């Protein structure tokens, strides 16, 4: 695809730096959430949390014409929960901390 993302403009060094900063924000959100609530107990609990973040919080931020900061904050929370699910349930059993 020659470096283009979905047919749109190519990523520049500035874009990459901004995305790297967002990745750091996502990791910080994972640490904050797991420190406060612990790891997911089950896959169903994980889905419930992610569903709430996507279909309530992020959806409302977008549909209510939230500020770009509101949308960014909710999108980071969605990404953080998706990352935690991928980490917690996407690892082979031998590496998983919580094996439910």
N, C-alpha and C positions, 0 to 999 in steps of 0.2 A: 504493500500500500504506500510505499515510498514516504513514510513518516507522517502522512496526513492522518488525522483522527476523524473518522466518520465523514470524510470528504470536506471537512472544515479547514480552517487555517492551521498551519503548522505551529507546534509549540516552540516558543522561544526560550532562551535562557531565563528570562524574567518569569515566564509562566512556570518553568520548572522550579525556580526558587520559591515562588508563591505556593506551589503544590507541596514542596518539601516542608514549608512552614505549616501548611494545613495537616500534613501527615503527623507532624509533631503534636499539633493540637488534638488530633484523633487519638494518638497514643496517650496523651495526658488525660483525655476524657475516659479512656478505658481504665486507667489507673484510678482516677477519681471515682468512677462508678463501681468498680470492684472493691475498692477500699470501703465505700459506703454500704454497698449491698451484698458483697461477696460474689462468688461465682454462681452461675445458673445451676439450679438443682436438677432440672430436666430440660430436654429439648423443647417440650411444650411450654415451659416457663420462658425459655429463651425466645421462642417464636412470639409469645404474648407481648414481651417487652419490645421486640423489634417491630411488631405490628402496630403497637401503640405509638412508637416513635414515628413510623412512616405514615400511617393512616389517620393519625390524629394530630400530633405535634407539627410535623413537617407539612402535612397537607393544609392545616389551618394557617401556618405561617405563609404559605404560598397563596391560598385562596383569599385570605384576608388582606392581601397586598402588604404583607409584613416588610419591614426594611430588609435590605440586603444582609445586614448583620443578624437579624432574626432568622432568616432563611439559612444563612451560613451556620449559625449556632445549632439549629435543628438538624441540618444535613451532617454536621460533624457528629452529633449524637447518634444518628442513624448509622453512619460509617463505623463509629466506635462499637456499637452493639453488633453490627455485622462482623466486624473484625474479631470480637470476643467469641461470637458463635463459631466462626471459622477456626479460631484457635482451639476453643474448648471441645468442639465436637468434630472437627475436621482432622484431628490427629489420629494416627493409629492408636488403638487401646493401650499399647505398652507405654506410650508417651503421655497419655491423657492424665491430668491431675484429678479431675472429677469424672469417673467412668460411667456416669448415668447417661 
